[in-house]
């Protein structure tokens, strides 16, 4: 049970990082959507 348990712990940490990154991305998208609504979107953001 030792090695697999460590793997699960590592997976849990990675999942937390992924979820927080996903939430950051959602926040960024919602901010940009609001900018689109106000007509303030810069095309350079999409060209990236």
C-alpha positions as CSV (number, residue, x, y, z in Angstrom):
1,X,0.0,0.0,0.0
2,X,3.0,2.3,0.3
3,X,4.0,3.2,-3.2
4,X,0.5,3.5,-4.6
5,X,-0.6,5.6,-1.6
6,X,2.3,8.1,-2.4
7,X,1.1,8.1,-6.0
8,X,-2.4,9.0,-5.0
9,X,-1.1,11.8,-2.8
10,X,0.9,13.2,-5.7
11,X,-2.1,12.9,-8.0
12,X,-4.2,14.8,-5.4
13,X,-1.7,17.6,-5.3
14,X,-1.6,17.7,-9.1
15,X,-5.3,17.8,-9.3
16,X,-5.4,20.7,-6.8
17,X,-3.0,22.6,-9.0
18,X,-5.0,21.8,-12.2
19,X,-8.3,22.9,-10.6
20,X,-6.8,26.2,-9.4
21,X,-5.3,26.8,-12.8
22,X,-8.7,26.0,-14.4
23,X,-10.4,28.5,-12.0
24,X,-7.8,31.2,-12.9
25,X,-8.6,30.5,-16.6
26,X,-12.3,30.8,-16.1
27,X,-11.8,34.0,-14.2
28,X,-9.7,35.4,-17.1
29,X,-12.3,34.3,-19.6
30,X,-15.1,35.9,-17.7
31,X,-13.2,39.1,-17.5
32,X,-12.5,39.1,-21.2
33,X,-16.2,38.3,-21.9
34,X,-17.2,41.4,-19.9
35,X,-14.7,43.4,-22.0
36,X,-16.4,42.0,-25.1
37,X,-19.7,43.2,-23.7
38,X,-18.3,46.7,-23.3
39,X,-16.5,46.6,-26.6
40,X,-13.1,47.0,-25.0
41,X,-11.5,43.7,-26.2
42,X,-8.1,44.0,-27.8
43,X,-7.6,41.7,-30.7
44,X,-3.9,41.2,-29.7
45,X,-5.1,39.0,-26.9
46,X,-6.7,36.5,-29.3
47,X,-3.8,36.7,-31.7
48,X,-1.6,35.9,-28.7
